[in-house]
Amino acid sequence: MNNADYTRYRVPPGKAFSLRDVNPEDTQGHPGKKRARKQLRANLERLSTLQERLYAESEGSVLIVVQAMDGGGKDSTIRRVFRGVNPQGCYVVNFKAPTPEELAHDFLWRVHRRVPGKGYIAVFNRSHYEDVLVARVRDLAPAGLIEERYEHINSFEKLLHDHGTRLVKVFLHISKEYQLERIRRRLERPDKRWKFDPKDLEDRELWAAYQQAYEIMLNHCSTEYAPWYAIPAHHKWFRSLQVSQLLVDTLENMDVSYPQALFAPEDFTAQDLA
């Protein structure tokens, strides 16, 4: 039995999708944390090897987009999945409110500047999708412009794909009750309080509007070249296992390998290396 079958959470391009069809508690009948940790360790070891090959080969790149409601586990998932990756070839970008300079350009300008170059893995903790999520819920842009942005995003991602960047897009799916539990935890624990922002409670009041915005986004922007995956996220060990397997398979499908040496190793003797 494959307990890391993330394919069942793939948002089917061109077909109607509803978050109600994904149970955030789902674990696929996995026997539990102990075996999941063993599988995760194996995935992280493989991911480390594949990332080194990607960096050495320098022919393609990977962009991981991580979205979630507040409390959905973006930070902890990134921390767990990428803890064994060489930071020389990987970086994380956290997109916050646009600066005046960024607002003076189109909404993808600041994003395009941070996409990974050949050989690199980039992780977007929030992303260009905020411009069709927050912007829709908070009425920060005209409705007609937001509708156009879905097409702009798809074209942008197609451009990246055509030039060798593979996109991995995951939405960490939680319930409103789970989010409340996480918020309470932040308030109760001194080491977590720094994560609490009173504005989070304002967004919580808009839960239904955000869920609708996410569904619209997932339906518009899950494509064959850049599909979305709505990963159940109530169990940390399970979501990390799914995301790590998705990344490993993505890199495996890229068939990354070490480049051929431009010299014959046998031509060098022990005396040459003395």
Summary of the structure (lengths in Angstrom):
residues: 274
radius of gyration: 20.3
end to end distance: 53.2
largest distance: 73.2
contacts: 790
relative contact order: 0.21
helix: 51%
strand: 12%
